[in-house]
Amino acid sequence: MEMFSSDKNQHRYISNELPKWAIAAHIALIIFLTLFGLAGIIFSIYIGAESGIVYFLFLLIAGILIISLAIFAYKNLRKYLDNAINIQLREDGYFYRYHNKKENRTGEILLPYETIDYVLIGKSANTTYRTTYSSFIGMRHKLSWMVSARFMIKGEDKILDFTSSNQQFIDDWIRVFQEKHVPLFHTECGVKVTPNTPEAIEAIPKQKYAGKLAFQPGEMMDELDFDDEFLTEQQKQLTQKRNNKKKYAGIVLGLVHIPLVMLVFPQFPVEDGTFASESDMLPWIVTLLALYFFNFRKIKWYQPLLDSLILVLCISIAAIVTPGVTEEFKDAVFFYMYTVIAFFLVGKYFFMIFKWVRKKL
């Protein structure tokens, strides 16, 4: 959770309290997304009765996605409103206070300076809006990532942490720790997702702080891309499992199409080498959305091509071995296959190229 500097008259005091304008902006966004999403769902029912299943599915899926964004924004806001965190670097040590408003639970921790083994400063990041200008696009507002410093404070039996991207604030805290003779270390590794455990902090490659951090707080990034992110063995295993699932997703989608083409597609009427009914658009839309979903996160440039090749192979085999079908049916299957892949590859690579060009501008 990102911490914000306080405007109170106390030095070295921070909290996660959102400004009033930020709370109001969150509420306005949640209301707008909720109303817009509900309108899409209601409109899908009306349009579906008039224009068929294709428009119904498109509006219904769009409405559900918008509602999902509203739910995400609401949960993010509640995270700040339900948990009040205050941190202060006092004369007697590092003071941490939290209050869970939902459970009405309060706790305080004081780490005297002499009980702090050391402080490790690593690279983290938080989202922020910034205004950019280029001669090609002009002025635009976009969501970006700002590099921040994560202070991981190791006590005798606990590890506390906080994050800040304010350089003046960071320098002030470093100075106080140095004055109190607390050992300071920094690391080139990203520690945004590193857990607060003694085993994790001990395993992070570190070096003595000598007046300059290994990274620049406040630096802007278009996307979170820490190739040097430190992960525990458990985190590495979970990451590997997620990557494996993404690799196998294209294979699963292709295999699903074999019984789909052999058993379901022959039920669709064929006209001029294409499926003539609106019901055949359902697997087309679902397949296209599945391809985008499986290739949504950061992937290798060749992954969309690989998934498309697997889909072509499975659909082609199914179309050829399906017994008792006409050549016109096979033409309709191949038309279905080529159009869904064309829409997917054009859209995916356009988005990838657009992101690359935007980085360069």
URJOBEL-V314220 format. One line per field, one symbol per residue. phi: phi as a letter, one per 30 degrees, with the letter a starting at -180 (. if undefined). Layout:
phi=???
//
This chain:
phi=.dccdccddcdhbbacdddddddddddddddddddddddddddddddddccjdddeddddddddddddddddddddddedddbcbbbbccdckdcbbbbcddchbbbbbbceedcddacccbdbabdacbcbbbddcjdacbdbccdbccdccccdbabcaabacdddddddddddddddidecbbbdddbdcdddbedddddddbbddbjbddbcdjdcbdbdbcdcddbdddddddddddddddddddddddddddddddcceddddcbhibdccdddddddddddddddddcdddbddddeddddddddddddddddcddicddddddddddeddddddddddddddddddddddddd
//
